[in-house]
């Protein structure tokens, strides 16, 4: 018995972020990835507030970006270590985002950042989908997906072992590797910031980190760094006020001493005048 064809029947809807896995199932490769992601997000807070006063932006950390529907679903996703999407709500339908699904939202991330534990070959893999055997479980290269399919304007690869940073910008549908400026930073024009490598301590780890700077080369601070700086400024102001108070006290004491010396000289002169008069001598004639 043949099944009748219904011309009004709709195909099943594409899945959304609540129906897809949150990540591509890979492990976080080193202990620096988690604090590194937090550092990038925390220090960018004020910049993003200025860029999006309406709060419409999203940041993903090891979350899947789904660009095609596959089985299993993870084969159709890439999970950048850190990425930023402008002009989208941070939550969907009152729920926290579980993944970023391009066929549901269409807005492309402005930048994706990968923290490479190895030599960066995985992050630079340019293998196209057409080169893969049909029916296999292989995925096309990460670089190819970001450049040719998702078309993320900026792609940064930070090689943790060597502290090397590579930044690519999409020009005429192809990635072009950027050269650093005189400060050794890379300009991310869409965000009005610079990206570079900073040496210092963060979350009990002293090493090299990816950091943001503004266009003038000023380091963008985390919330705790701003709090420490404000505390330092407050302490410096307190010390300045204390020094001013001590200077004023010293000046007052000097004025009191000068007044006491003048009083003593006046009293001494008065006693001398009184003595001369008692001896019948007019002090005005002396």
C-alpha angles and dihedrals in degrees: 000000000000121000114241118243117239110202092194095055113114124220116249113280119255111258121258133216092281092057100046130075115267095232140012091258098252123134124248099257103213143009094253096065097075099049090039091058092047091049092053093048098042096049092048095055099100092042092053092046088056092046093045111028086167090060093238105148138092135211123201128199116191088337122142121256104203114209101163138017113250141153113271091031094222091070088068095052141074121201111206115202088236133002139164128213120192127213099017128112115261088226132037122218090344093305132111112253114260095185141345113256114194096197089057099045111018095200109122122220113255094219139009122197126197125195104213115207092186133037094303095254092125092051091046095047107134098182109144124222090246091063094060123095113254117254094018129124096237121120127216118255118288092230091052093049094050093045105037106025112025092024097207107191095222128032121182126189118194114193102209097195095055100025090234120152126200121185125190129194123200110239119173091348093306131096116247118194111238127225118228120248126240090283092054091250133125119232115232097195097184089062100034092236142103127236123212148135121281129189116218148088125299128163093351094309121110109197142092119314138181109250140175127237130185123245091272092055098256114147113245106233130219120238092260092048090051090049091051091047092049089048090050091049090048091050091048089050090049091051091047091051090048091050090049090050091049090048090050090048091050090049090049091049090049090050090048091050091049090049091049091049091050090048090050092050091048092050091048091050092048091051090050092049091049092050093050092050090049087056092051093253121135105224091203089066094055 
